[in-house]
Amino acid sequence: MSAKWLSSNGDSVVIQVYVQPGAKKAGIVGLHGDAIKIKISSPPVDGQANEALCQFLSFFLDVSLKHISILRGHQSRTKFVQVIGISLPLVQKKFDESR
């Protein structure tokens, strides 16, 4: 059974993320409601936090940056991020190991 913040969408995975921009250090904090909370060091200015989130997830999940996109929430702290080419169980395992 997967977490509420994680779902499958055909050949991709959608992750519900709550972003905390402007943090000293980027990382996974835990849960925030139905979303996974991720700290990002970039400020929420001119899309910098969105870019930093995608770069963080690219590194964390070991997928190409071009396979990560924000579906909804570009101007919000709560975002729905699509990751193409990775399985739901693998994403769940990576997040479980980080906590």
Buried (B, 14 or more C-beta within 10 A) or exposed (E): EEBEBBBEEEEBBBBBBBBBBBBEEBBBEEBBEEBBBBBBBBEBEEEBBBBBBBBBBBEBBEBEEEBBBBEEBEEEBBBBBBBBEBEBEEBBEBBEEEE
